[in-house]
Every structure is written in structure tokens, then in C-alpha cells.
Amino acid sequence: FESSLEIHYGVFRKSKVGIVVYNMQGQQVAILEDKVMQPEKYFATWNPEDGLATGYYFIAIKINDLQVHYLKVYKK
């Protein structure tokens, strides 16, 4: 992706949702969600900051005890 990234997800019961972006060194780059959400379909948008380097970033999505990771490439 080049300018922004949309992450689509669904919550099936009232759940604590966290979506965090990490760089390859494991440093937190952005928090996109950190709250309790009701059952519904959602999306979060990541607009990387101007100073962010081109490279690989992990998107960690945690809904209650379920955690999933995605690897995305950011290009300026």
C-alpha cells in the first residue's frame, strides 16, 4: 500500500478489540483500535505518518483472546 490501509474485521459478540501496528524491530508504530465493541462489521484505517520509513509492518488484531498478525509493505 502507498498512502493508507483499510483493515476490515467483524465482531461476533461484545468484545475487547485492539489493532496495533509494529515495525520489524517490534516497536509500536500506531494504535488503530483499543476499546470494547458491539457485534458488527467494522474497518480501521491506517494513515502512516510522513516520517515513516518504507518497509514491512505487522498489523496485530486482537479480539478477546484471539490474536491474528498480518504483514504489510508500506511504500512511499
PyMOL commands that set and color helices and strands:
alter all, ss='L'
color gray80, all
select strands_A, chain A and resi 5-11+15-23+28-37+40-46+55-63+66-74
alter strands_A, ss='S'
color yellow, strands_A
deselect
rebuild
show_as cartoon
